[in-house]
């Protein structure tokens, strides 16, 4: 039996078998558009036939420039992040980048491990939705590494990184102004972690809008929870124990809102009839759930696209001034808020 280790197939082997130069084969593995479709198909066929595996790390070391970008998000189950990822991927692929995706589950320790892994793999830059517990201390390692970083959807107070997100204050103001005009006077704020920057911005605007309408801010109508469907159910279950129930609930995001509506249904109550429900994000499920959800559009796909563009610019010019891109929200009124008072 021959125990000799099989030699690794090289790019030179592929080029020779395909009858092209090594330079041409190299352009193909790096996704260059300069190669004809026929040549690309021939070379890729030989790669598959010979079992060639592209060593991206070694290539990065040779060129001293990585084509890999790290992406850290808090979760993948929330459709907001799925749409965000679509925007990021489409834009970065046009620039020839490959994405390493990590999900933190909003855990500080997991975030630290994933950031360390991405730094070890010499990524060209990082797109990052910080976990709720992140502080200025979290950014020190990234600042020291001189790595291009763009914060997406959430930001750490006092950080100097680029940022792309929605105007959370304006979005919350749209919701409360609408509900007040509809006659609501007891409006709950349900779900989400208070340590996250979007929560803080939305609750601040929620309180301000109530006061501007001449209404009191009742702390008993503010219930935190994890930003999930189950979190929405739990927040609604708690608010229903209040002696004087709210007639409307503004939820941290659409997933929390859907969980809240499921809890109402489970108790024999009808969303949009017994209580107005409003979400935030306008994910696809918001328009197909029954009743259809009134919500604020936060344009996650557009946020992803803009964040990817900003990261590419930062990679090309690390010394450029920090930039903040804030998108304007839109309120979409549907059946879940059509309560008759």
C-alpha positions as CSV (number, residue, x, y, z in Angstrom):
1,X,0.0,0.0,0.0
2,X,1.4,3.4,-1.0
3,X,1.2,5.7,2.1
4,X,2.9,8.6,0.4
5,X,0.9,11.8,0.8
6,X,-0.8,13.1,-2.4
7,X,0.7,16.3,-3.7
8,X,-1.5,19.3,-3.5
9,X,-2.8,20.5,-6.9
10,X,-1.4,23.9,-7.8
11,X,-2.7,26.7,-9.9
12,X,0.2,26.0,-12.3
13,X,-1.0,22.5,-12.7
14,X,-4.5,23.8,-13.6
15,X,-3.1,26.3,-16.1
16,X,-1.0,23.7,-17.8
17,X,-3.9,21.3,-18.1
18,X,-6.2,24.0,-19.5
19,X,-3.5,25.3,-21.9
20,X,-3.4,28.9,-20.5
21,X,-0.9,30.9,-18.6
22,X,-0.8,30.9,-14.8
23,X,-1.6,34.6,-14.9
24,X,-4.8,33.9,-16.8
25,X,-5.8,31.1,-14.3
26,X,-5.1,33.5,-11.4
27,X,-7.4,36.2,-12.9
28,X,-10.2,33.6,-13.1
29,X,-10.0,32.5,-9.5
30,X,-10.0,36.1,-8.4
31,X,-13.2,36.7,-10.4
32,X,-11.7,39.1,-13.0
33,X,-14.2,40.1,-15.7
34,X,-11.4,40.5,-18.3
35,X,-11.4,36.8,-19.2
36,X,-13.7,35.4,-21.9
37,X,-16.5,33.1,-20.9
38,X,-15.1,30.2,-22.9
39,X,-11.7,30.4,-21.3
40,X,-13.2,30.8,-17.9
41,X,-15.4,27.7,-18.4
42,X,-12.4,25.6,-19.6
43,X,-10.2,26.6,-16.6
44,X,-13.0,26.1,-14.1
45,X,-13.6,22.7,-15.6
46,X,-10.0,21.7,-15.1
47,X,-10.0,23.0,-11.6
48,X,-13.0,20.7,-10.8
49,X,-11.4,17.8,-12.6
50,X,-8.1,18.1,-10.8
51,X,-9.6,18.9,-7.4
52,X,-7.9,22.3,-7.2
53,X,-8.7,24.4,-4.0
54,X,-7.9,28.1,-4.1
55,X,-5.7,29.1,-1.1
56,X,-7.1,32.5,-0.4
57,X,-5.1,33.2,2.7
58,X,-1.8,32.4,0.9
59,X,-2.9,34.6,-2.0
60,X,-3.6,37.5,0.4
61,X,-0.2,37.2,1.9
62,X,1.5,37.3,-1.5
63,X,-0.5,40.3,-2.6
64,X,-0.5,41.9,0.9
65,X,-4.2,42.8,0.2
66,X,-7.1,40.7,1.4
67,X,-10.3,40.3,-0.7
68,X,-12.2,38.9,2.3
69,X,-14.6,41.0,4.4
70,X,-16.0,40.0,7.8
71,X,-19.7,40.5,8.6
72,X,-20.9,40.3,12.2
73,X,-24.7,40.4,12.8
74,X,-26.6,39.7,16.0
75,X,-28.9,37.0,14.4
76,X,-29.9,35.5,11.1
77,X,-33.5,34.4,12.0
78,X,-34.8,38.0,11.9
79,X,-35.7,38.8,8.2
80,X,-34.3,42.3,8.8
81,X,-30.8,40.8,8.7
82,X,-31.6,38.5,5.8
83,X,-32.5,41.6,3.7
84,X,-29.5,43.5,5.1
85,X,-27.3,40.6,4.0
86,X,-28.8,40.6,0.5
87,X,-27.8,44.3,0.1
88,X,-24.3,43.8,1.4
89,X,-23.6,40.6,-0.6
90,X,-24.8,42.1,-3.9
91,X,-22.6,45.2,-3.5
92,X,-19.5,43.5,-2.3
93,X,-19.6,40.8,-4.9
94,X,-19.4,43.5,-7.6
95,X,-16.1,44.6,-6.1
96,X,-14.7,41.1,-5.9
97,X,-15.0,40.5,-2.2
98,X,-15.8,37.3,-0.4
99,X,-17.8,37.5,2.9
100,X,-17.1,35.6,6.2
101,X,-20.4,35.7,8.2
102,X,-20.6,35.5,12.0
103,X,-23.7,35.7,14.2
104,X,-23.2,36.8,17.8
105,X,-26.7,36.0,19.2
106,X,-26.2,39.4,20.9
107,X,-23.5,37.8,23.1
108,X,-20.5,40.0,24.1
109,X,-18.2,37.0,24.6
110,X,-19.2,35.5,21.2
111,X,-18.6,38.8,19.5
112,X,-15.1,39.1,21.0
113,X,-14.3,35.6,19.7
114,X,-15.6,36.3,16.3
115,X,-13.8,39.6,16.0
116,X,-10.5,37.9,17.0
117,X,-11.0,35.2,14.4
118,X,-11.6,37.7,11.7
119,X,-8.5,39.7,12.7
120,X,-6.5,36.4,12.6
121,X,-7.8,35.7,9.1
122,X,-6.6,39.2,8.0
123,X,-9.9,40.4,6.6
124,X,-9.8,43.6,4.5
125,X,-12.5,45.1,6.7
126,X,-15.5,44.4,8.9
127,X,-19.2,45.3,8.6
128,X,-20.5,45.1,12.2
129,X,-23.8,45.2,14.1
130,X,-22.5,45.6,17.7
131,X,-24.1,43.6,20.4
132,X,-26.2,45.4,23.0
133,X,-23.5,45.2,25.7
134,X,-20.7,46.7,23.5
135,X,-18.9,49.8,24.9
136,X,-16.1,52.0,23.8
137,X,-13.7,49.4,25.2
138,X,-14.9,47.0,22.5
139,X,-13.5,49.2,19.8
140,X,-10.0,49.5,21.2
141,X,-8.7,46.3,19.5
142,X,-10.2,47.3,16.2
143,X,-8.8,50.8,16.3
144,X,-5.3,49.4,17.2
145,X,-5.5,47.0,14.3
146,X,-6.0,49.9,11.8
147,X,-8.8,47.8,10.2
148,X,-11.6,49.5,8.1
149,X,-14.8,49.1,10.1
150,X,-18.4,50.2,9.3
151,X,-21.1,49.9,12.0
152,X,-24.5,48.8,10.6
153,X,-27.9,49.4,12.2
154,X,-26.4,49.9,15.7
155,X,-23.5,52.0,16.9
156,X,-21.4,52.3,20.0
157,X,-21.7,55.7,21.6
158,X,-18.5,57.7,21.2
159,X,-17.0,55.4,18.5
160,X,-15.3,57.0,15.5
161,X,-16.2,54.3,12.9
162,X,-18.3,54.9,9.9
163,X,-22.0,54.2,10.4
164,X,-25.1,53.4,8.3
165,X,-28.6,53.2,9.8
166,X,-32.1,54.4,9.9
167,X,-33.3,57.6,11.7
168,X,-34.8,55.8,14.7
169,X,-36.0,59.0,16.3
170,X,-37.9,60.1,13.2
171,X,-39.4,56.6,12.9
172,X,-40.7,56.5,16.4
173,X,-42.1,60.0,16.0
174,X,-44.0,58.9,12.9
175,X,-45.6,56.1,14.9
176,X,-46.6,58.0,18.0
177,X,-48.0,61.0,16.0
178,X,-50.1,58.6,13.9
179,X,-51.5,56.7,16.9
180,X,-52.3,60.0,18.8
181,X,-54.2,61.3,15.7
182,X,-56.1,58.0,15.7
183,X,-57.3,58.8,19.3
184,X,-55.0,56.7,21.4
185,X,-53.9,58.0,24.8
186,X,-52.4,54.9,26.4
187,X,-49.6,53.7,24.1
188,X,-47.2,50.9,25.2
189,X,-43.6,50.5,24.0
190,X,-42.9,46.7,23.8
191,X,-39.7,44.7,23.3
192,X,-36.1,45.1,22.5
193,X,-33.0,45.4,24.7
194,X,-32.5,48.8,26.3
195,X,-28.7,48.6,25.9
196,X,-29.0,48.7,22.1
197,X,-28.7,52.1,20.4
198,X,-31.9,51.8,18.3
199,X,-33.9,51.0,21.5
200,X,-32.6,54.1,23.2
201,X,-33.2,56.4,20.2
202,X,-36.8,55.0,19.7
203,X,-37.8,55.2,23.4
204,X,-36.4,58.8,23.6
205,X,-38.5,59.9,20.7
206,X,-41.5,57.9,22.0
207,X,-41.4,59.8,25.3
208,X,-40.9,63.1,23.6
209,X,-43.8,62.6,21.2
210,X,-46.1,61.7,24.0
211,X,-45.2,64.8,26.0
212,X,-45.6,67.0,22.9
213,X,-49.1,65.6,22.5
214,X,-49.9,66.5,26.1
215,X,-49.8,62.9,27.3
216,X,-48.1,61.4,30.4
217,X,-45.3,58.9,30.0
218,X,-46.3,55.9,32.0
219,X,-43.3,53.7,32.9
220,X,-45.6,50.7,33.4
221,X,-46.3,50.7,29.7
222,X,-42.7,50.2,28.7
223,X,-41.6,46.6,28.7
224,X,-38.2,45.3,27.6
225,X,-37.7,41.9,26.1
226,X,-35.4,40.0,23.7
227,X,-36.0,41.2,20.1
228,X,-37.7,37.9,19.0
229,X,-41.1,36.6,18.4
230,X,-41.1,34.9,21.9
231,X,-39.9,38.2,23.4
232,X,-42.9,39.9,21.8
233,X,-45.3,37.3,23.3
234,X,-43.8,37.7,26.7
235,X,-43.9,41.5,26.5
236,X,-47.6,41.5,25.5
237,X,-48.5,39.0,28.2
238,X,-47.0,41.3,30.8
239,X,-48.7,44.5,29.4
240,X,-52.0,42.7,29.5
241,X,-51.7,42.4,33.3
242,X,-51.8,46.2,33.7
243,X,-54.9,47.4,35.5
244,X,-55.6,49.9,32.7
245,X,-54.6,48.3,29.4
246,X,-53.1,50.3,26.6
247,X,-55.2,50.7,23.4
248,X,-52.1,50.6,21.2
249,X,-48.6,49.1,21.3
250,X,-45.5,50.4,19.5
251,X,-43.1,47.4,19.1
252,X,-39.3,47.5,18.9
253,X,-39.4,45.6,15.6
254,X,-41.7,43.6,13.3
255,X,-40.7,40.2,14.8
256,X,-41.6,41.5,18.3
257,X,-44.9,42.9,16.9
258,X,-45.8,39.6,15.3
259,X,-45.1,37.8,18.6
260,X,-47.3,40.3,20.4
261,X,-50.1,39.8,17.9
262,X,-49.8,36.0,18.4
263,X,-50.2,36.4,22.1
264,X,-53.3,38.5,21.7
265,X,-54.8,35.9,19.4
266,X,-54.0,33.2,21.9
267,X,-56.0,35.1,24.5
268,X,-59.0,35.4,22.2
269,X,-58.3,39.1,21.4
270,X,-58.0,40.5,17.8
271,X,-55.0,42.7,16.8
272,X,-56.3,45.8,15.0
273,X,-59.7,45.5,16.8
274,X,-58.9,45.1,20.6
275,X,-55.5,46.7,20.4
276,X,-53.6,48.6,17.7
277,X,-50.1,47.1,17.0
278,X,-47.3,48.9,15.1
279,X,-43.9,47.4,14.3
280,X,-40.6,48.7,12.9
281,X,-38.6,47.5,9.9
282,X,-41.3,46.5,7.3
283,X,-39.9,43.0,6.7
284,X,-41.7,40.9,4.1
285,X,-43.7,39.0,6.7
286,X,-45.3,42.3,7.9
287,X,-47.4,42.5,4.7
288,X,-48.6,38.9,4.7
289,X,-49.3,38.2,8.4
290,X,-53.0,38.4,9.4
291,X,-53.8,41.2,10.1
292,X,-51.2,42.9,8.0
293,X,-48.9,44.9,10.2
294,X,-48.6,48.6,10.3
295,X,-44.9,49.4,10.5
296,X,-42.0,51.7,9.8
297,X,-39.8,50.8,6.9
298,X,-36.1,50.9,7.8
299,X,-34.9,49.8,4.4
300,X,-32.5,47.0,5.5
301,X,-31.4,46.1,2.0
302,X,-30.6,49.7,1.2
303,X,-28.7,50.0,4.5
304,X,-26.7,46.9,3.5
305,X,-25.9,48.4,0.1
306,X,-24.8,51.7,1.5
307,X,-22.7,50.0,4.3
308,X,-20.9,47.8,1.7
309,X,-20.1,50.9,-0.5
310,X,-18.8,52.8,2.5
311,X,-16.6,49.9,3.6
312,X,-15.1,49.6,0.1
313,X,-14.4,53.3,0.1
314,X,-12.7,53.0,3.6
315,X,-10.6,50.1,2.4
316,X,-9.4,52.2,-0.6
317,X,-8.8,55.3,1.5
318,X,-8.4,54.5,5.2
319,X,-7.6,58.1,6.1
320,X,-10.8,59.6,4.8
321,X,-13.1,61.4,7.3
322,X,-15.6,59.2,9.2
323,X,-19.0,59.2,7.6
324,X,-22.5,58.6,8.9
325,X,-25.3,57.7,6.5
326,X,-28.8,58.0,8.0
327,X,-31.8,56.9,5.9
328,X,-35.2,58.5,6.4
329,X,-38.0,56.1,7.5
330,X,-41.5,55.7,6.1
331,X,-44.7,54.6,7.9
332,X,-46.9,52.0,6.2
333,X,-50.4,51.9,7.6
334,X,-52.2,48.5,7.5
335,X,-54.9,46.6,9.2
336,X,-53.2,45.9,12.6
337,X,-53.7,49.5,13.7
338,X,-57.2,50.1,12.5
339,X,-58.8,50.2,15.9
340,X,-62.1,52.1,16.3
341,X,-62.0,54.0,19.6
